Amino acid sequence: MSAQGRLADALRAEHAAVYAYGTLGAHLDAATLPLGTQAEAAHRARRDALVVRLSVGGTAPPPAEPAYTLPSPVTDAPSALRLARTVEERTAVVWYAAVAETAAADRTLVLGALADCAVRVTRLRKALGVRPATVPFPGRG
């Protein structure tokens, strides 16, 4: 797959992440709400950067879906945190897949996004009490 194709896949993942954070945010408490708001802002920024990057590169950016199917219901703070962790892990997989196909500025974007997902997953795993808090090679599904 081409670099533009991988970046389009990443944009689809970012669209889904923004949707998920919009859904789960209402279930976070005062202690965990900053995790959600910071993550949503980061995914929105990545999404916007990808729209620009793809457009400049001559690829039509894939639009967001009207809705996404969440992998599990969100009914309280723990289920919201579990969904956030799943979102970050799945998004990291898509970014990881783009590493080999990209170079230069695109590679910098990809590696930054992958690192950001890894940091957020670690914070979420800590908030959930999951041990170990980190995983080797984030994104290697």
Secondary structure in CASP SS format (residue, H / E / C, confidence):
PFRMAT SS
TARGET T0000
AUTHOR 0000-0000-0000
METHOD secondary structure of the structure
MODEL  1
M C 1.00
S C 1.00
A H 1.00
Q H 1.00
G H 1.00
R H 1.00
L H 1.00
A H 1.00
D H 1.00
A H 1.00
L H 1.00
R H 1.00
A H 1.00
E H 1.00
H H 1.00
A H 1.00
A H 1.00
V H 1.00
Y H 1.00
A H 1.00
Y H 1.00
G H 1.00
T H 1.00
L H 1.00
G H 1.00
A H 1.00
H H 1.00
L C 1.00
D C 1.00
A C 1.00
A C 1.00
T C 1.00
L H 1.00
P H 1.00
L H 1.00
G H 1.00
T H 1.00
Q H 1.00
A H 1.00
E H 1.00
A H 1.00
A H 1.00
H H 1.00
R H 1.00
A H 1.00
R H 1.00
R H 1.00
D H 1.00
A H 1.00
L H 1.00
V H 1.00
V H 1.00
R H 1.00
L H 1.00
S H 1.00
V H 1.00
G C 1.00
G C 1.00
T C 1.00
A C 1.00
P C 1.00
P C 1.00
P C 1.00
A C 1.00
E C 1.00
P C 1.00
A C 1.00
Y C 1.00
T C 1.00
L C 1.00
P C 1.00
S C 1.00
P C 1.00
V C 1.00
T C 1.00
D C 1.00
A H 1.00
P H 1.00
S H 1.00
A H 1.00
L H 1.00
R H 1.00
L H 1.00
A H 1.00
R H 1.00
T H 1.00
V H 1.00
E H 1.00
E H 1.00
R H 1.00
T H 1.00
A H 1.00
V H 1.00
V H 1.00
W H 1.00
Y H 1.00
A H 1.00
A H 1.00
V H 1.00
A C 1.00
E C 1.00
T C 1.00
A C 1.00
A H 1.00
A H 1.00
D H 1.00
R H 1.00
T H 1.00
L H 1.00
V H 1.00
L H 1.00
G H 1.00
A H 1.00
L H 1.00
A H 1.00
D H 1.00
C H 1.00
A H 1.00
V H 1.00
R H 1.00
V H 1.00
T H 1.00
R H 1.00
L H 1.00
R H 1.00
K H 1.00
A H 1.00
L H 1.00
G C 1.00
V C 1.00
R C 1.00
P C 1.00
A C 1.00
T C 1.00
V C 1.00
P C 1.00
F C 1.00
P C 1.00
G C 1.00
R C 1.00
G C 1.00
END
